[in-house]
Amino acid sequence: MKKIFGIAMALVTSIMMSSCFKDNQPVFDSLYLVEFQDAVTTAPALNKTFPIQAVANGAGSLTRRINLVGRQRETEESIKFSVDPVETTAKEGVHYSLEGGVVKIPAKSSFGDCKINILRAPAAPGTNVVLVLVLEGNGSDVKPNENYKKLGFRIAL
C-alpha cells in the first residue's frame, strides 16, 4: 500500500509540475522567410557562409527546393533569385542558364523548386567554375533568410 501511495504521489506531482510550463514554441505569424533547403542541411564550404555542391559539366536541369518559413500563404508567391556577381566565376550561356529567375511557391504550400540548367561547356581538365545563387524574396513581405539565402555549384570542366 505504501508503494502504491508513493507511486501515485510521484505521478500527481509530475503532472502538476509539468502543467506550469509555458509553451515556448516559436510561432511565425507575421514573419515570412525563404531559404534553400540544401543550405539548411549542408555545411558551408571552407571560408564561405554557404555550401558549394559539385556538379558535372553538362549535368543538365537541376532542381533545388526552396522553403517558405512561416504560415502558408493563401495565394501563389513568386520568389526572385539571382546570380551573385562577386562569388560567381561561371558565365551565363556558356556554363549555365537560369530558367526564369523566379521560384513559384503554390498557394497553401511551404515549398517551391528553383530550376537551373548546367550546360556542356568546352572541356578544360583540372578547371572549375563556380555558380552562386542568391534568394531575393518577393520584393515586399517575404524576405530571404540571411543564413540560408545562398547556394553554390562547382562545375568541373
C-alpha positions as CSV (number, residue, x, y, z in Angstrom):
1,M,0.0,0.0,0.0
2,K,2.8,2.3,0.9
3,K,4.4,1.7,-2.6
4,I,1.2,2.4,-4.4
5,F,0.7,5.6,-2.5
6,G,4.3,6.7,-3.2
7,I,3.9,6.0,-7.0
8,A,0.6,7.9,-7.0
9,M,2.1,10.9,-5.3
10,A,5.1,10.9,-7.7
11,L,2.6,10.7,-10.7
12,V,0.4,13.5,-9.3
13,T,3.5,15.7,-8.6
14,S,4.9,15.2,-12.0
15,I,1.6,16.1,-13.7
16,M,1.2,19.2,-11.6
17,M,4.8,20.4,-12.2
18,S,4.6,19.9,-15.9
19,S,1.4,21.8,-16.2
20,C,3.1,25.0,-15.1
21,F,5.5,25.2,-18.1
22,K,4.7,27.8,-20.8
23,D,4.6,26.7,-24.4
24,N,7.9,28.1,-25.8
25,Q,7.4,27.1,-29.3
26,P,8.1,30.0,-31.6
27,V,5.2,30.8,-33.9
28,F,5.9,32.6,-37.2
29,D,2.7,34.6,-37.6
30,S,3.8,37.7,-39.4
31,L,7.4,36.9,-40.4
32,Y,7.9,35.2,-43.8
33,L,11.4,34.0,-44.9
34,V,12.6,31.9,-47.8
35,E,15.7,29.7,-47.8
36,F,17.5,27.0,-49.9
37,Q,16.8,23.6,-48.3
38,D,20.3,22.4,-49.3
39,A,21.8,25.4,-47.5
40,V,20.0,24.4,-44.3
41,T,21.0,20.7,-44.5
42,T,24.6,21.0,-45.9
43,A,27.6,22.5,-44.1
44,P,29.1,25.7,-45.6
45,A,32.2,25.4,-47.9
46,L,35.6,26.2,-46.5
47,N,35.9,30.0,-45.8
48,K,32.3,30.6,-47.1
49,T,29.0,31.2,-45.4
50,F,27.1,28.9,-47.9
51,P,27.5,25.3,-49.2
52,I,29.0,24.6,-52.6
53,Q,27.9,21.4,-54.3
54,A,29.9,19.7,-57.0
55,V,28.1,19.1,-60.3
56,A,29.4,17.7,-63.6
57,N,29.9,19.7,-66.8
58,G,26.7,19.3,-68.8
59,A,24.7,18.0,-65.8
60,G,21.5,19.4,-67.4
61,S,18.5,20.5,-65.4
62,L,18.9,20.8,-61.7
63,T,16.1,21.4,-59.2
64,R,16.7,22.7,-55.7
65,R,14.0,23.0,-53.1
66,I,13.1,26.4,-51.6
67,N,11.5,26.5,-48.2
68,L,8.9,29.1,-47.1
69,V,9.4,29.7,-43.3
70,G,6.2,31.0,-41.8
71,R,2.5,30.4,-42.2
72,Q,1.4,29.1,-45.6
73,R,0.1,31.8,-47.9
74,E,-3.4,31.8,-49.5
75,T,-2.0,32.9,-52.9
76,E,0.9,31.8,-55.0
77,E,4.2,33.6,-54.3
78,S,6.8,34.5,-56.8
79,I,10.3,34.4,-55.2
80,K,13.1,36.0,-57.2
81,F,16.6,34.6,-57.3
82,S,19.7,35.8,-59.0
83,V,23.4,35.1,-59.5
84,D,25.9,36.5,-57.1
85,P,28.3,38.5,-59.3
86,V,31.1,38.6,-56.7
87,E,31.2,34.9,-55.9
88,T,30.3,33.5,-59.4
89,T,33.0,32.7,-61.9
90,A,30.8,30.7,-64.3
91,K,29.4,32.5,-67.4
92,E,25.7,32.5,-68.3
93,G,25.1,30.9,-71.7
94,V,28.4,29.0,-71.5
95,H,28.3,27.2,-68.2
96,Y,24.7,27.6,-67.0
97,S,21.3,29.1,-67.9
98,L,18.6,30.2,-65.4
99,E,15.0,29.0,-66.0
100,G,13.2,32.3,-65.4
101,G,15.0,33.6,-62.3
102,V,11.8,33.1,-60.3
103,V,10.6,30.3,-58.0
104,K,6.8,29.8,-57.7
105,I,5.6,28.7,-54.3
106,P,2.0,27.4,-54.8
107,A,-0.8,28.6,-52.6
108,K,-1.1,26.7,-49.3
109,S,2.4,25.2,-49.7
110,S,5.7,25.7,-48.0
111,F,7.9,24.6,-50.9
112,G,8.9,25.7,-54.3
113,D,11.5,24.5,-56.9
114,C,14.4,26.5,-58.1
115,K,15.4,25.3,-61.6
116,I,18.7,25.9,-63.4
117,N,20.4,24.2,-66.3
118,I,24.1,23.3,-66.3
119,L,25.3,23.4,-69.9
120,R,28.1,21.4,-71.5
121,A,31.0,23.9,-71.7
122,P,34.3,23.2,-73.5
123,A,36.4,20.7,-71.5
124,A,39.3,22.1,-69.5
125,P,40.6,19.3,-67.3
126,G,41.5,20.4,-63.8
127,T,39.5,23.6,-64.1
128,N,36.4,24.5,-62.1
129,V,33.9,27.4,-62.2
130,V,31.5,28.4,-59.5
131,L,27.9,29.5,-59.8
132,V,26.3,31.0,-56.7
133,L,22.6,31.6,-56.5
134,V,21.0,34.2,-54.1
135,L,17.4,34.3,-53.0
136,E,15.9,37.8,-53.0
137,G,12.4,37.3,-51.7
138,N,9.2,38.6,-53.3
139,G,10.0,42.3,-53.0
140,S,7.6,43.0,-50.2
141,D,6.9,40.9,-47.2
142,V,8.8,37.6,-47.9
143,K,12.5,38.2,-47.2
144,P,15.4,35.8,-47.7
145,N,16.8,34.1,-44.6
146,E,20.2,35.7,-44.2
147,N,21.8,32.5,-43.1
148,Y,20.5,30.3,-45.9
149,K,19.9,32.6,-48.9
150,K,23.0,31.4,-50.9
151,L,23.7,28.1,-52.6
152,G,26.8,27.4,-54.8
153,F,27.6,24.9,-57.5
154,R,31.2,23.9,-58.5
155,I,31.2,22.9,-62.1
156,A,34.1,20.6,-63.1
157,L,35.1,21.4,-66.7
